[in-house]
């Protein structure tokens, strides 16, 4: 799963992120990207072509009304305004995914509240 930091690193051409991506795809592991992380990455990165390439092999996890309520309540409990990181942690917990991301504190706080032992590759 890719959080904003993982997507930003991919847009910058980070070799480790791209190697992880290729390894996942070659092992029939489909990476997951929360829709909020995707939006934030396109907002802040100039290399949309690289993001598009990464997203071709990924599943974008939507954020509907029920998930939005869960994420908002979880963000309040985690005492963080970082809804994208909390959404990423919620998806990682629900799907039991490792995360390639940079917002470690918010991710770990939210995952801890969910009782999920987050596996995080920091970029």
Number of C-alpha atoms within 10 A of each C-alpha: 26 30 30 26 21 26 29 28 23 26 24 16 14 14 11 13 23 16 12 13 21 15 12 14 14 10 9 9 14 14 21 22 25 24 18 20 25 21 12 16 23 19 10 12 16 13 15 17 11 17 21 14 12 20 17 10 16 18 14 18 16 13 15 8 9 8 14 14 12 13 23 17 13 22 22 14 12 20 12 17 12 15 19 23 30 27 28 31 33 23 23 25 20 11 11 15 18 18 25 22 24 21 20 18 12 22 27 20 22 27 25 15 15 15 10 17 14 21 15 17 14 13 19
